[in-house]
Amino acid sequence: MRLLPYLQHSFWFLPNVAACHAMANLLAEKQNVFWHDYDAVVAAGATAGIGLDALPPVREAIGSGFDNKTITLSCGKLTTGITVPQWSSILMLRNLKSPETYFQSAFRVQSPWSIKNPNGDDPNEDEIFKPVCFVFDFAPTRALRQLSEYGIGLSPGEPNPENAVKDLVSFLPVLAYDGANMTQIDAGGILDIAMAGTSATLLARKWESAMLVNVDNDTLRRILDNPEAMAAVERIEGWRSLGDNILETIINKSEVVKGLKNKAKEKDLSKKEMKQLTEEEKEFKSKRKLVQEKLIKFATRIPAFMYLTDFRENTLQDVITKIEPDLFLTVTGLTVKDFHLLVRLKVFNTEHMNQAVFAFRRYEDASLRYTGIESHEGLTHYGLYDTVVARE
C-alpha cells in the first residue's frame, strides 16, 4: 500500500511493440479490475509517432497529474531526452544487456515534480509532489548485474569493485523483499547476488576480454625494445606461429596507415594510395588481432591457476610470484620473471584483471555455499590481482 502513490503515473518498459499492445489489452480485460482506474497509453509502433511526436498523447492523458492514473507502455520511445515530471516509477519488463540503456530509461522517473510559490506569497517556497521515485525490476540477478557493471564503469580507476558500487548505491538505494519486509541491500550484497547469478560462461568471458591486454603501438614498441620481453612473449603458446618480426610489422604498417590518413586530410589520395591504405589497414588490424588473441589465450590460463592454488587472502600477484611460482610456470608456460616484466610494460591491464579475479572469487564461493560447502571458513579478505579487499 505504501508504494501505491508511486504507481499513479508509471512507465512500463516492454520488449517490443506487440508486447505493448498485448499488455494494454491485458490491463483492459474485465477481471483485472484494479487496473481499470488507469489510462494505458501505448507509446510504441508507427501509430504512436516518431520521436517526440509520441509525447503529446502521454501529456494529455496525465493532465495535471492529480486527478487520474496513467500507465505509459513503451519498448523504446520516450526513454531518452524527455521529461515527464509525473512519472514516479518505471517497471522493467524486458531484458536489457546495456547498463547505459537500463539507467538512461530508469532516469526518466527521477525528474522532479514540484510547484514554485504554490500559495502566491513566497517565491522561495517549493511544494514537492514526488519526494522519491522507484525502479521496479522482477529479475533481481539481471537488475543487480546491471547496477554492479554500471557502478564499476563509473569508477574505472577504483581497484575495489565494492567501493565503486558503494558510491552508486549511496545515491540509488536498492530495496529487496525478503519475504516479510523491504530491506536495503549494501554494495557487498549487490555483488553477491550479481556474481552468484552469473553463469560460468559469462565469467569465462571476463578472462577472454580484449580489455585485459594492451596491444597499442606504445605497448608493442616497449616489448620490441626489450630483448627479455621479446623472449618472454615468444614463450607464450602459439606465438612463434605468428611469424618473425610480427610486432615490428604491425608498428610499421600502423605508421604507414597513419601517414596516409594525415595526407588524406590535406588532399585527395590517388587510387594507388587509396588501395595501399585499404590493404595496409586491413593487414595491420588482422596482425594486431592475432597478437591480441595470443595474449588473451595466456590470460585464460590464470583462472586454471586460481582453481589449483588454495590461497585466497593473498593477492594473485603474490601467489604467482612468491608462493607458487613453479605451479604458475606449469599452468601458463611463463616464468614469474617473464610475467612480472610484461606486467611492468603494461601488456596486461591490472584494473580489469582485479575485476576479473573479484568475479571469480565471488562466483567460486557462491557456488560452493550453494552446495553447503564453506570453502575458506574464517576468511576475512579476498586477494585480487594486486590489491586486497574485505570479504564482507
C-alpha positions as CSV (number, residue, x, y, z in Angstrom):
1,M,0.0,0.0,0.0
2,R,2.9,2.3,0.8
3,L,4.1,2.1,-2.8
4,L,0.7,2.7,-4.5
5,P,1.1,6.5,-4.7
6,Y,4.2,5.9,-6.9
7,L,2.2,3.9,-9.3
8,Q,-0.2,6.7,-10.1
9,H,1.7,7.6,-13.2
10,S,4.2,4.9,-14.2
11,F,6.3,3.9,-17.2
12,W,6.4,0.2,-18.2
13,F,9.3,-0.8,-20.4
14,L,8.5,-3.8,-22.6
15,P,10.4,-5.8,-25.2
16,N,8.6,-4.9,-28.4
17,V,5.6,-3.2,-30.0
18,A,3.4,-6.4,-29.9
19,A,4.1,-6.8,-26.2
20,C,3.0,-3.2,-25.6
21,H,-0.4,-3.7,-27.3
22,A,-0.8,-7.1,-25.6
23,M,-0.2,-5.5,-22.2
24,A,-2.8,-2.8,-22.9
25,N,-5.3,-5.5,-23.9
26,L,-4.5,-7.5,-20.7
27,L,-4.9,-4.5,-18.4
28,A,-8.3,-3.8,-20.0
29,E,-9.7,-7.3,-19.5
30,K,-12.7,-7.3,-17.2
31,Q,-11.2,-9.5,-14.5
32,N,-8.3,-7.1,-14.0
33,V,-10.5,-4.6,-12.0
34,F,-7.6,-3.0,-10.2
35,W,-6.1,-1.6,-13.4
36,H,-9.4,-0.3,-14.8
37,D,-8.7,3.0,-13.0
38,Y,-5.6,3.5,-15.1
39,D,-5.5,5.0,-18.6
40,A,-3.0,2.9,-20.6
41,V,-1.2,4.9,-23.3
42,V,0.7,2.8,-25.9
43,A,3.8,4.8,-26.9
44,A,5.1,2.2,-29.4
45,G,4.9,1.5,-33.1
46,A,4.4,3.7,-36.1
47,T,0.9,4.8,-34.9
48,A,2.5,6.4,-31.8
49,G,4.5,8.8,-33.9
50,I,8.2,9.3,-34.4
51,G,10.5,10.6,-31.6
52,L,8.8,13.4,-29.6
53,D,5.6,13.0,-31.5
54,A,4.8,10.2,-29.1
55,L,4.9,12.6,-26.1
56,P,1.7,14.7,-26.5
57,P,-0.7,11.8,-26.0
58,V,1.1,10.9,-22.8
59,R,1.0,14.5,-21.5
60,E,-2.7,14.8,-22.5
61,A,-3.6,11.5,-20.6
62,I,-1.7,12.7,-17.5
63,G,-3.1,16.2,-17.5
64,S,-2.3,17.9,-14.2
65,G,-1.3,14.6,-12.7
66,F,-3.6,14.9,-9.7
67,D,-7.0,13.6,-10.8
68,N,-6.2,10.5,-12.8
69,K,-3.9,7.5,-13.1
70,T,-1.9,6.5,-16.2
71,I,0.5,3.8,-17.5
72,T,2.8,4.6,-20.4
73,L,3.7,1.4,-22.3
74,S,6.8,1.6,-24.4
75,C,9.6,-0.5,-25.9
76,G,12.0,2.3,-26.6
77,K,10.2,5.5,-27.3
78,L,10.4,8.3,-24.6
79,T,13.4,6.6,-22.9
80,T,15.9,9.3,-23.6
81,G,15.9,13.1,-23.7
82,I,12.4,13.8,-22.4
83,T,10.9,14.9,-19.1
84,V,7.5,13.8,-17.7
85,P,7.5,15.1,-14.0
86,Q,4.5,13.0,-13.0
87,W,6.2,9.7,-13.8
88,S,7.3,8.3,-10.4
89,S,8.0,4.7,-11.2
90,I,9.3,2.5,-14.0
91,L,8.7,-1.2,-14.4
92,M,11.5,-3.1,-16.2
93,L,9.7,-5.8,-18.1
94,R,12.4,-6.7,-20.6
95,N,16.0,-7.9,-20.7
96,L,18.5,-5.2,-21.3
97,K,22.1,-6.1,-21.9
98,S,23.4,-2.5,-21.8
99,P,23.6,-0.8,-18.4
100,E,23.6,2.6,-20.1
101,T,20.2,1.9,-21.8
102,Y,18.9,0.5,-18.5
103,F,19.8,3.5,-16.4
104,Q,19.0,6.1,-19.2
105,S,15.5,4.6,-19.1
106,A,15.4,4.5,-15.3
107,F,16.4,8.2,-15.0
108,R,13.1,9.2,-16.8
109,V,11.3,8.8,-13.4
110,Q,13.8,10.9,-11.4
111,S,12.7,14.2,-12.9
112,P,11.4,16.5,-10.0
113,W,7.7,17.3,-9.8
114,S,7.1,20.4,-7.8
115,I,5.4,23.8,-7.9
116,K,7.2,27.0,-7.1
117,N,5.3,29.5,-4.8
118,P,2.2,27.4,-4.6
119,N,0.3,29.9,-2.4
120,G,1.5,33.0,-4.2
121,D,3.1,34.6,-1.1
122,D,6.6,33.1,-1.0
123,P,8.7,32.9,-4.2
124,N,11.3,30.7,-2.4
125,E,8.7,28.0,-1.4
126,D,8.7,24.7,-3.4
127,E,5.8,22.3,-3.0
128,I,7.2,18.8,-3.8
129,F,4.7,16.2,-5.1
130,K,7.3,13.5,-5.8
131,P,9.7,13.1,-2.9
132,V,11.0,9.7,-4.1
133,C,10.8,7.5,-7.3
134,F,11.2,3.8,-7.8
135,V,12.6,1.3,-10.4
136,F,10.7,-2.0,-10.1
137,D,12.5,-5.0,-11.5
138,F,11.3,-8.6,-11.1
139,A,14.6,-10.2,-12.2
140,P,17.0,-9.3,-9.3
141,T,20.1,-11.0,-10.7
142,R,19.7,-9.2,-14.0
143,A,19.0,-5.9,-12.3
144,L,21.8,-6.1,-9.8
145,R,24.3,-7.2,-12.5
146,Q,23.4,-4.0,-14.4
147,L,23.8,-2.0,-11.3
148,S,27.2,-3.5,-10.5
149,E,28.5,-3.1,-14.0
150,Y,27.3,0.5,-14.1
151,G,28.9,1.3,-10.8
152,I,32.2,-0.3,-11.7
153,G,32.1,1.6,-15.1
154,L,31.6,4.9,-13.3
155,S,34.8,4.4,-11.3
156,P,37.3,2.8,-13.7
157,G,40.3,3.7,-11.6
158,E,38.9,2.1,-8.4
159,P,40.7,-1.2,-7.7
160,N,38.0,-2.4,-5.3
161,P,34.7,-3.1,-7.2
162,E,32.8,-3.0,-4.0
163,N,33.8,0.6,-3.3
164,A,32.7,1.6,-6.8
165,V,29.2,0.1,-6.3
166,K,29.0,1.6,-2.8
167,D,29.4,5.1,-4.3
168,L,26.5,4.4,-6.7
169,V,24.1,2.9,-4.2
170,S,24.6,5.8,-1.8
171,F,22.6,7.8,-4.4
172,L,20.5,4.9,-5.7
173,P,19.5,2.7,-2.8
174,V,18.4,-0.9,-3.6
175,L,15.5,-2.5,-1.8
176,A,14.6,-6.2,-1.8
177,Y,11.6,-8.1,-0.5
178,D,12.9,-10.7,1.9
179,G,9.6,-12.5,2.4
180,A,8.3,-10.1,5.1
181,N,9.9,-6.7,4.7
182,M,11.5,-4.5,2.1
183,T,15.2,-4.2,3.2
184,Q,18.0,-2.2,1.8
185,I,20.9,-4.2,0.3
186,D,24.5,-3.0,0.7
187,A,27.2,-3.0,-2.0
188,G,28.5,-6.4,-0.9
189,G,25.0,-7.9,-1.1
190,I,24.5,-6.5,-4.6
191,L,27.8,-8.0,-5.8
192,D,27.0,-11.3,-4.2
193,I,23.6,-11.6,-6.0
194,A,25.0,-10.3,-9.2
195,M,28.1,-12.6,-9.2
196,A,26.3,-15.7,-7.9
197,G,23.7,-15.3,-10.6
198,T,26.2,-15.2,-13.4
199,S,26.9,-18.2,-15.5
200,A,30.3,-19.9,-15.8
201,T,30.2,-18.9,-19.5
202,L,29.8,-15.2,-18.6
203,L,32.5,-15.4,-16.0
204,A,34.8,-17.0,-18.5
205,R,34.2,-14.2,-20.9
206,K,35.8,-11.8,-18.4
207,W,39.0,-13.8,-19.0
208,E,38.6,-13.6,-22.8
209,S,38.1,-9.9,-22.9
210,A,40.3,-7.7,-25.1
211,M,40.3,-5.2,-22.2
212,L,42.7,-7.5,-20.2
213,V,45.5,-6.8,-22.6
214,N,47.0,-3.8,-24.3
215,V,48.2,-4.0,-27.9
216,D,48.5,-0.4,-28.8
217,N,51.7,0.8,-30.6
218,D,53.3,2.2,-27.5
219,T,52.9,-1.2,-25.7
220,L,54.2,-3.2,-28.7
221,R,57.2,-0.8,-29.0
222,R,58.0,-1.3,-25.3
223,I,58.1,-5.1,-25.9
224,L,60.1,-4.7,-29.1
225,D,62.7,-2.5,-27.5
226,N,63.2,-5.0,-24.6
227,P,65.0,-8.3,-25.6
228,E,63.9,-10.0,-22.4
229,A,60.3,-9.1,-23.1
230,M,60.6,-10.4,-26.7
231,A,62.0,-13.6,-25.3
232,A,59.0,-13.8,-22.8
233,V,56.3,-13.3,-25.4
234,E,57.9,-15.9,-27.7
235,R,57.4,-18.4,-24.9
236,I,53.6,-17.9,-25.0
237,E,51.9,-20.8,-26.6
238,G,51.4,-20.4,-30.4
239,W,53.4,-17.1,-30.6
240,R,56.0,-18.5,-33.0
241,S,53.3,-19.4,-35.5
242,L,52.7,-15.6,-36.0
243,G,56.0,-15.4,-37.8
244,D,59.2,-13.4,-37.3
245,N,59.1,-9.6,-36.7
246,I,55.3,-9.6,-36.1
247,L,55.4,-6.6,-33.7
248,E,57.7,-4.6,-36.0
249,T,55.4,-5.3,-38.9
250,I,52.3,-4.1,-37.0
251,I,54.0,-0.9,-35.9
252,N,55.4,-0.1,-39.4
253,K,52.1,-0.7,-41.1
254,S,50.3,1.3,-38.5
255,E,52.7,4.3,-39.1
256,V,52.1,3.9,-42.9
257,V,48.3,4.0,-42.4
258,K,48.6,7.0,-40.0
259,G,50.7,8.9,-42.6
260,L,48.3,8.2,-45.5
261,K,45.3,9.3,-43.3
262,N,47.0,12.5,-42.4
263,K,47.8,13.1,-46.1
264,A,44.1,12.5,-46.9
265,K,43.1,15.3,-44.6
266,E,45.1,17.8,-46.8
267,K,44.3,16.5,-50.3
268,D,42.6,13.6,-52.0
269,L,44.6,10.4,-52.3
270,S,45.3,8.8,-55.6
271,K,43.7,5.5,-56.5
272,K,47.0,3.7,-55.8
273,E,47.3,5.4,-52.4
274,M,43.7,4.6,-51.6
275,K,44.3,0.9,-52.4
276,Q,47.5,0.9,-50.4
277,L,45.7,2.5,-47.4
278,T,42.9,-0.2,-47.5
279,E,45.4,-3.1,-47.8
280,E,47.8,-1.8,-45.1
281,E,45.0,-1.0,-42.7
282,K,43.4,-4.4,-43.2
283,E,46.7,-6.2,-42.7
284,F,47.9,-4.3,-39.6
285,K,44.5,-4.8,-38.0
286,S,44.5,-8.5,-38.6
287,K,48.0,-9.0,-37.3
288,R,47.3,-6.9,-34.2
289,K,44.2,-9.1,-33.6
290,L,46.4,-12.2,-33.8
291,V,48.8,-10.8,-31.2
292,Q,45.8,-9.8,-29.0
293,E,44.4,-13.4,-29.3
294,K,47.7,-15.0,-28.2
295,L,47.9,-12.7,-25.1
296,I,44.3,-13.4,-24.2
297,K,44.9,-17.1,-24.6
298,F,47.7,-16.7,-22.0
299,A,45.3,-14.7,-19.7
300,T,42.7,-17.5,-19.9
301,R,45.2,-19.8,-18.1
302,I,45.1,-17.7,-15.0
303,P,41.6,-19.0,-13.8
304,A,43.0,-22.5,-14.1
305,F,45.9,-21.4,-11.9
306,M,43.5,-19.9,-9.4
307,Y,41.5,-23.2,-9.3
308,L,44.6,-25.1,-8.5
309,T,46.0,-22.8,-5.8
310,D,44.5,-22.7,-2.3
311,F,45.5,-19.2,-1.2
312,R,42.7,-16.7,-1.0
313,E,43.8,-13.8,1.2
314,N,47.0,-13.2,-0.8
315,T,46.9,-11.1,-3.9
316,L,47.1,-13.2,-7.0
317,Q,50.3,-11.3,-7.8
318,D,51.9,-12.6,-4.5
319,V,50.6,-16.1,-5.1
320,I,52.2,-16.1,-8.6
321,T,55.5,-14.5,-7.6
322,K,56.2,-15.7,-4.1
323,I,54.1,-18.7,-3.1
324,E,53.5,-21.0,-6.1
325,P,55.8,-19.8,-8.9
326,D,56.5,-23.4,-10.2
327,L,52.8,-24.1,-10.5
328,F,52.4,-20.9,-12.4
329,L,55.1,-21.9,-14.9
330,T,53.5,-25.3,-15.3
331,V,50.0,-23.9,-16.0
332,T,50.8,-20.9,-18.1
333,G,54.2,-21.6,-19.7
334,L,55.7,-18.3,-18.4
335,T,58.2,-17.8,-15.6
336,V,57.4,-15.4,-12.8
337,K,60.2,-13.1,-14.1
338,D,58.6,-13.1,-17.6
339,F,55.2,-12.3,-16.2
340,H,56.5,-9.5,-13.9
341,L,58.2,-7.9,-16.9
342,L,55.1,-8.0,-19.1
343,V,53.0,-6.5,-16.3
344,R,55.6,-3.8,-15.8
345,L,55.5,-3.0,-19.5
346,K,51.6,-2.6,-19.2
347,V,50.9,-5.6,-21.5
348,F,48.3,-6.7,-19.0
349,N,45.6,-4.3,-17.7
350,T,45.7,-4.7,-13.9
351,E,42.5,-2.8,-13.3
352,H,40.5,-5.2,-15.4
353,M,42.5,-8.1,-14.0
354,N,41.3,-7.1,-10.5
355,Q,37.7,-7.1,-11.6
356,A,38.0,-10.5,-13.3
357,V,39.7,-12.0,-10.2
358,F,37.0,-10.4,-8.0
359,A,34.2,-12.0,-10.1
360,F,36.0,-15.4,-10.0
361,R,36.3,-15.3,-6.1
362,R,32.7,-14.3,-5.6
363,Y,31.4,-16.9,-8.1
364,E,33.6,-19.7,-6.6
365,D,32.4,-19.0,-3.0
366,A,28.8,-18.6,-4.0
367,S,28.8,-21.9,-6.0
368,L,30.4,-23.8,-3.1
369,R,28.0,-22.2,-0.5
370,Y,25.1,-23.3,-2.7
371,T,26.1,-26.9,-2.2
372,G,26.6,-26.4,1.5
373,I,30.4,-26.1,1.5
374,E,32.2,-23.2,3.2
375,S,35.5,-23.3,1.2
376,H,37.5,-21.0,3.4
377,E,35.9,-20.6,6.8
378,G,37.1,-17.6,8.7
379,L,38.3,-15.9,5.6
380,T,38.2,-12.1,6.1
381,H,39.7,-10.7,2.9
382,Y,39.9,-11.6,-0.8
383,G,43.2,-11.2,-2.6
384,L,42.5,-9.7,-6.1
385,Y,45.3,-9.3,-8.7
386,D,47.4,-6.6,-7.0
387,T,45.2,-5.5,-4.1
388,V,43.3,-7.0,-1.2
389,V,39.6,-6.2,-0.3
390,A,37.4,-7.1,2.7
391,R,35.3,-10.1,2.1
392,E,32.3,-8.6,3.9
